[in-house]
Amino acid sequence: MKIKEIYSFLDELSPFELQEKWDNSGLLIGNFEDEVKQVYISIDLDEQIVDEMEENSLVITHHPLIFKALKTINYDSYSSKLVKKLIQKNIALISMHTNIDKTHLNKYVAREVLDLEVIDSEEFICYAHVNDSFENFANKITKNLGLEYLKYVKCNEEVKKVALVTGAGMSLINEVQADLFLTGDIKYHDAMEAKARGISLIDIRHYESEKYFSTLLEGLVSEYLKKNQLKAIITASKNPFKFCTQGDTVE
């Protein structure tokens, strides 16, 4: 099966033209006429994952391996090391980032992972009615996402309406029309800004909120690939961060 056929299916599923201007989704490595023997799905890539992949394959990631133009390829950086390995093994790379955030991922995490009833979805932002105490809702989010600890800003005792953006969504704070915002990568000054606006925050972290990309996409493409004698393999992409509390052993 040729890459251009899979790319066309993915483009119908979640048009690449929907990606943000700063994004770099699409076919990043490979040729549309290349034949594919195996398909992998992963939120990200690392050296171990690429080493374990078969040659002449296609990997579909959420985060683009290449964001900015590579002026040098000296194999010292994260992206250039993996570019070398992918080319040597003739592995093509397609990334689906902000386009699938808008069309599928945010709604999927809201509904299937956090068990929220989505009432509206505007570009990246999903909205849901909650009508619960902050404490109860925070405990639910922590449990559903498997968070080791809770990082939050509490402005109100009750949560009536929640907004969700997976990954890093604090740049959208001006657009949020809710009393609680769920997103990741929240910084100190982000917290100060939200508190001034009276918007509570729960940091659902980047990896923890977007790792469901692989399960989501596998479900969307499995039947199509099966018709073409292919099967998507979800890779064991891991969070680069580790967490510990005081007194725990640092591994």
C-alpha positions as a Markdown table, in Angstrom:
| # | Residue | x | y | z |
|---|---|---|---|---|
| 1 | Met | 0.0 | 0.0 | 0.0 |
| 2 | Lys | 1.3 | 3.4 | -0.9 |
| 3 | Ile | 1.8 | 6.3 | 1.6 |
| 4 | Lys | -0.3 | 8.6 | -0.6 |
| 5 | Glu | -3.3 | 6.3 | -0.1 |
| 6 | Ile | -3.0 | 6.4 | 3.7 |
| 7 | Tyr | -2.3 | 10.1 | 3.7 |
| 8 | Ser | -5.5 | 10.7 | 1.7 |
| 9 | Phe | -7.5 | 8.7 | 4.2 |
| 10 | Leu | -6.0 | 10.6 | 7.1 |
| 11 | Asp | -6.7 | 13.9 | 5.3 |
| 12 | Glu | -10.3 | 13.1 | 4.9 |
| 13 | Leu | -10.5 | 12.0 | 8.6 |
| 14 | Ser | -8.8 | 15.2 | 9.9 |
| 15 | Pro | -7.8 | 17.7 | 7.1 |
| 16 | Phe | -4.2 | 18.8 | 7.4 |
| 17 | Glu | -5.2 | 22.3 | 6.2 |
| 18 | Leu | -6.8 | 22.8 | 9.6 |
| 19 | Gln | -3.5 | 22.8 | 11.4 |
| 20 | Glu | -2.3 | 26.1 | 12.9 |
| 21 | Lys | 0.2 | 28.3 | 11.0 |
| 22 | Trp | 3.0 | 27.5 | 13.4 |
| 23 | Asp | 2.4 | 23.8 | 13.2 |
| 24 | Asn | 4.2 | 21.2 | 10.9 |
| 25 | Ser | 1.7 | 18.4 | 10.4 |
| 26 | Gly | 1.7 | 16.2 | 7.3 |
| 27 | Leu | 4.3 | 14.0 | 5.6 |
| 28 | Leu | 7.6 | 15.0 | 7.2 |
| 29 | Ile | 9.8 | 12.1 | 6.0 |
| 30 | Gly | 9.3 | 9.8 | 3.0 |
| 31 | Asn | 7.7 | 9.9 | -0.4 |
| 32 | Phe | 4.1 | 9.6 | -1.3 |
| 33 | Glu | 4.9 | 6.8 | -3.8 |
| 34 | Asp | 6.7 | 4.7 | -1.2 |
| 35 | Glu | 5.2 | 1.3 | -0.4 |
| 36 | Val | 4.4 | 0.6 | 3.3 |
| 37 | Lys | 4.7 | -2.9 | 4.9 |
| 38 | Gln | 3.8 | -1.9 | 8.5 |
| 39 | Val | 2.1 | 1.1 | 10.2 |
| 40 | Tyr | 2.9 | 2.3 | 13.7 |
| 41 | Ile | 1.1 | 4.9 | 15.8 |
| 42 | Ser | 2.8 | 6.9 | 18.6 |
| 43 | Ile | 2.3 | 10.2 | 20.5 |
| 44 | Asp | 6.1 | 10.8 | 20.1 |
| 45 | Leu | 9.3 | 9.1 | 18.9 |
| 46 | Asp | 12.4 | 8.2 | 20.7 |
| 47 | Glu | 15.5 | 6.1 | 19.7 |
| 48 | Gln | 14.3 | 2.9 | 21.3 |
| 49 | Ile | 11.0 | 3.1 | 19.5 |
| 50 | Val | 12.6 | 3.7 | 16.1 |
| 51 | Asp | 15.2 | 0.9 | 16.7 |
| 52 | Glu | 12.4 | -1.6 | 17.2 |
| 53 | Met | 10.4 | -0.6 | 14.1 |
| 54 | Glu | 10.6 | -2.7 | 10.9 |
| 55 | Glu | 12.2 | -1.2 | 7.8 |
| 56 | Asn | 10.0 | 0.2 | 5.1 |
| 57 | Ser | 7.3 | 1.2 | 7.5 |
| 58 | Leu | 5.2 | 4.3 | 8.2 |
| 59 | Val | 4.9 | 5.8 | 11.7 |
| 60 | Ile | 2.1 | 8.3 | 12.5 |
| 61 | Thr | 2.8 | 10.6 | 15.4 |
| 62 | His | 0.9 | 13.3 | 17.2 |
| 63 | His | 3.8 | 15.6 | 17.8 |
| 64 | Pro | 5.8 | 16.6 | 14.8 |
| 65 | Leu | 9.5 | 15.5 | 15.0 |
| 66 | Ile | 10.4 | 18.5 | 13.0 |
| 67 | Phe | 8.9 | 21.9 | 14.0 |
| 68 | Lys | 11.4 | 24.4 | 12.6 |
| 69 | Ala | 13.6 | 24.3 | 9.6 |
| 70 | Leu | 16.8 | 22.2 | 10.2 |
| 71 | Lys | 19.7 | 24.3 | 9.2 |
| 72 | Thr | 22.2 | 21.6 | 10.1 |
| 73 | Ile | 21.9 | 17.8 | 10.5 |
| 74 | Asn | 24.8 | 16.9 | 12.8 |
| 75 | Tyr | 23.0 | 14.1 | 14.7 |
| 76 | Asp | 23.5 | 15.8 | 18.1 |
| 77 | Ser | 19.9 | 17.0 | 18.6 |
| 78 | Tyr | 16.8 | 15.0 | 19.4 |
| 79 | Ser | 15.2 | 15.5 | 16.0 |
| 80 | Ser | 18.3 | 15.1 | 13.8 |
| 81 | Lys | 19.3 | 11.8 | 15.5 |
| 82 | Leu | 15.9 | 10.4 | 14.8 |
| 83 | Val | 15.8 | 11.7 | 11.2 |
| 84 | Lys | 19.0 | 9.8 | 10.5 |
| 85 | Lys | 17.6 | 6.6 | 11.9 |
| 86 | Leu | 14.3 | 6.9 | 10.1 |
| 87 | Ile | 16.0 | 7.6 | 6.7 |
| 88 | Gln | 18.4 | 4.7 | 7.2 |
| 89 | Lys | 15.5 | 2.3 | 7.9 |
| 90 | Asn | 13.3 | 3.8 | 5.1 |
| 91 | Ile | 10.6 | 4.7 | 7.7 |
| 92 | Ala | 8.2 | 7.4 | 6.6 |
| 93 | Leu | 6.7 | 9.8 | 9.1 |
| 94 | Ile | 3.3 | 11.5 | 9.1 |
| 95 | Ser | 2.3 | 13.8 | 12.0 |
| 96 | Met | -1.2 | 14.8 | 12.9 |
| 97 | His | -1.0 | 17.5 | 15.5 |
| 98 | Thr | -3.3 | 20.6 | 15.7 |
| 99 | Asn | -5.5 | 19.3 | 13.0 |
| 100 | Ile | -6.6 | 16.2 | 15.0 |
| 101 | Asp | -6.7 | 18.3 | 18.2 |
| 102 | Lys | -9.4 | 20.3 | 16.6 |
| 103 | Thr | -11.4 | 17.5 | 15.0 |
| 104 | His | -11.1 | 14.6 | 17.4 |
| 105 | Leu | -8.6 | 14.5 | 20.3 |
| 106 | Asn | -10.0 | 17.1 | 22.6 |
| 107 | Lys | -13.5 | 15.8 | 22.3 |
| 108 | Tyr | -12.3 | 12.2 | 22.7 |
| 109 | Val | -10.4 | 12.9 | 26.0 |
| 110 | Ala | -13.4 | 14.9 | 27.3 |
| 111 | Arg | -15.9 | 12.2 | 26.6 |
| 112 | Glu | -14.1 | 8.9 | 26.7 |
| 113 | Val | -11.4 | 9.6 | 29.4 |
| 114 | Leu | -12.9 | 12.2 | 31.6 |
| 115 | Asp | -16.5 | 11.1 | 31.2 |
| 116 | Leu | -17.7 | 14.6 | 30.4 |
| 117 | Glu | -20.8 | 15.5 | 28.4 |
| 118 | Val | -19.5 | 17.9 | 25.8 |
| 119 | Ile | -22.0 | 20.6 | 25.1 |
| 120 | Asp | -20.0 | 22.7 | 22.7 |
| 121 | Ser | -16.6 | 22.5 | 20.9 |
| 122 | Glu | -15.0 | 25.6 | 19.4 |
| 123 | Glu | -11.8 | 24.9 | 17.5 |
| 124 | Phe | -9.6 | 23.5 | 20.3 |
| 125 | Ile | -11.8 | 24.2 | 23.3 |
| 126 | Cys | -14.4 | 21.7 | 24.5 |
| 127 | Tyr | -17.0 | 22.7 | 27.0 |
| 128 | Ala | -19.1 | 20.7 | 29.4 |
| 129 | His | -21.5 | 21.3 | 32.3 |
| 130 | Val | -20.3 | 19.9 | 35.6 |
| 131 | Asn | -22.3 | 21.3 | 38.5 |
| 132 | Asp | -20.1 | 19.7 | 41.2 |
| 133 | Ser | -17.9 | 20.8 | 44.0 |
| 134 | Phe | -14.3 | 21.7 | 43.0 |
| 135 | Glu | -13.0 | 19.0 | 45.3 |
| 136 | Asn | -15.1 | 16.2 | 43.9 |
| 137 | Phe | -14.4 | 17.2 | 40.3 |
| 138 | Ala | -10.7 | 17.5 | 40.9 |
| 139 | Asn | -10.6 | 14.0 | 42.5 |
| 140 | Lys | -12.4 | 12.6 | 39.4 |
| 141 | Ile | -10.0 | 14.2 | 37.0 |
| 142 | Thr | -7.0 | 13.0 | 39.0 |
| 143 | Lys | -8.3 | 9.4 | 39.1 |
| 144 | Asn | -9.4 | 9.3 | 35.4 |
| 145 | Leu | -6.0 | 10.6 | 34.2 |
| 146 | Gly | -3.9 | 8.7 | 36.7 |
| 147 | Leu | -2.1 | 11.8 | 37.9 |
| 148 | Glu | 0.4 | 11.3 | 40.7 |
| 149 | Tyr | -0.4 | 14.7 | 42.2 |
| 150 | Leu | -2.8 | 17.6 | 41.7 |
| 151 | Lys | -1.6 | 21.0 | 40.5 |
| 152 | Tyr | -4.4 | 23.5 | 40.5 |
| 153 | Val | -5.6 | 27.1 | 41.0 |
| 154 | Lys | -8.9 | 27.2 | 43.0 |
| 155 | Cys | -11.1 | 30.4 | 42.5 |
| 156 | Asn | -14.5 | 28.9 | 43.4 |
| 157 | Glu | -15.9 | 26.2 | 45.6 |
| 158 | Glu | -18.3 | 25.0 | 42.9 |
| 159 | Val | -17.7 | 24.1 | 39.2 |
| 160 | Lys | -20.6 | 24.7 | 36.9 |
| 161 | Lys | -18.9 | 24.8 | 33.5 |
| 162 | Val | -15.5 | 23.4 | 32.4 |
| 163 | Ala | -13.3 | 24.1 | 29.4 |
| 164 | Leu | -10.8 | 21.5 | 28.2 |
| 165 | Val | -7.7 | 21.8 | 25.9 |
| 166 | Thr | -5.3 | 18.8 | 25.9 |
| 167 | Gly | -1.6 | 19.5 | 25.7 |
| 168 | Ala | -0.6 | 23.1 | 26.3 |
| 169 | Gly | -3.6 | 25.4 | 26.0 |
| 170 | Met | -2.9 | 28.4 | 28.2 |
| 171 | Ser | -2.4 | 30.6 | 25.2 |
| 172 | Leu | -6.2 | 30.3 | 24.7 |
| 173 | Ile | -7.1 | 31.7 | 28.2 |
| 174 | Asn | -8.6 | 34.8 | 26.6 |
| 175 | Glu | -11.2 | 32.7 | 24.8 |
| 176 | Val | -12.2 | 30.5 | 27.8 |
| 177 | Gln | -15.8 | 31.1 | 28.9 |
| 178 | Ala | -16.0 | 28.8 | 31.9 |
| 179 | Asp | -15.2 | 28.8 | 35.6 |
| 180 | Leu | -12.7 | 26.0 | 35.4 |
| 181 | Phe | -10.1 | 25.3 | 32.7 |
| 182 | Leu | -8.4 | 21.9 | 32.2 |
| 183 | Thr | -5.1 | 22.0 | 30.3 |
| 184 | Gly | -1.4 | 21.2 | 30.6 |
| 185 | Asp | 2.0 | 22.9 | 30.9 |
| 186 | Ile | 0.6 | 25.6 | 33.2 |
| 187 | Lys | 3.3 | 28.1 | 34.3 |
| 188 | Tyr | 3.5 | 30.4 | 37.3 |
| 189 | His | 2.4 | 33.5 | 35.4 |
| 190 | Asp | -0.4 | 31.6 | 33.7 |
| 191 | Ala | -1.7 | 30.8 | 37.2 |
| 192 | Met | -1.6 | 34.4 | 38.2 |
| 193 | Glu | -3.5 | 35.5 | 35.1 |
| 194 | Ala | -6.2 | 32.9 | 35.6 |
| 195 | Lys | -6.6 | 33.8 | 39.2 |
| 196 | Ala | -7.0 | 37.4 | 38.3 |
| 197 | Arg | -9.8 | 36.4 | 35.9 |
| 198 | Gly | -11.5 | 34.2 | 38.5 |
| 199 | Ile | -10.9 | 31.0 | 36.4 |
| 200 | Ser | -9.9 | 27.9 | 38.3 |
| 201 | Leu | -7.2 | 25.7 | 36.8 |
| 202 | Ile | -6.3 | 22.0 | 36.9 |
| 203 | Asp | -3.1 | 21.1 | 35.2 |
| 204 | Ile | -3.8 | 17.8 | 33.4 |
| 205 | Arg | -0.3 | 17.8 | 32.0 |
| 206 | His | 0.9 | 17.4 | 28.5 |
| 207 | Tyr | 1.7 | 13.7 | 28.0 |
| 208 | Glu | -1.0 | 12.6 | 30.4 |
| 209 | Ser | -3.7 | 14.4 | 28.5 |
| 210 | Glu | -2.5 | 13.6 | 25.0 |
| 211 | Lys | -1.3 | 10.0 | 25.3 |
| 212 | Tyr | -4.8 | 8.9 | 24.2 |
| 213 | Phe | -3.9 | 10.0 | 20.6 |
| 214 | Ser | -2.7 | 6.5 | 19.8 |
| 215 | Thr | -5.8 | 4.7 | 21.0 |
| 216 | Leu | -8.0 | 7.2 | 19.3 |
| 217 | Leu | -6.2 | 7.0 | 15.9 |
| 218 | Glu | -6.0 | 3.2 | 16.0 |
| 219 | Gly | -9.7 | 3.0 | 16.4 |
| 220 | Leu | -10.2 | 5.4 | 13.5 |
| 221 | Val | -7.9 | 3.7 | 11.0 |
| 222 | Ser | -8.0 | 0.0 | 11.9 |
| 223 | Glu | -10.9 | -1.0 | 9.6 |
| 224 | Tyr | -9.4 | 0.9 | 6.6 |
| 225 | Leu | -6.0 | -0.7 | 7.1 |
| 226 | Lys | -7.4 | -4.1 | 7.6 |
| 227 | Lys | -9.1 | -3.9 | 4.2 |
| 228 | Asn | -5.6 | -3.3 | 2.8 |
| 229 | Gln | -3.9 | -6.2 | 4.7 |
| 230 | Leu | -2.3 | -3.8 | 7.2 |
| 231 | Lys | -2.5 | -3.4 | 11.0 |
| 232 | Ala | -1.6 | -0.4 | 13.1 |
| 233 | Ile | 0.8 | -1.1 | 16.0 |
| 234 | Ile | 0.6 | 1.2 | 19.0 |
| 235 | Thr | 4.2 | 1.9 | 20.3 |
| 236 | Ala | 5.1 | 2.1 | 23.9 |
| 237 | Ser | 5.8 | 5.8 | 23.9 |
| 238 | Lys | 6.7 | 6.9 | 27.5 |
| 239 | Asn | 6.6 | 10.2 | 29.3 |
| 240 | Pro | 10.1 | 11.7 | 29.5 |
| 241 | Phe | 9.4 | 13.0 | 33.0 |
| 242 | Lys | 9.3 | 11.0 | 36.2 |
| 243 | Phe | 7.6 | 12.2 | 39.4 |
| 244 | Cys | 8.3 | 11.6 | 43.1 |
| 245 | Thr | 7.2 | 13.0 | 46.4 |
| 246 | Gln | 9.4 | 13.9 | 49.3 |
| 247 | Gly | 10.9 | 10.7 | 50.8 |
| 248 | Asp | 10.5 | 8.6 | 47.7 |
| 249 | Thr | 13.6 | 7.1 | 46.0 |
| 250 | Val | 14.8 | 9.0 | 43.0 |
| 251 | Glu | 15.3 | 6.3 | 40.3 |
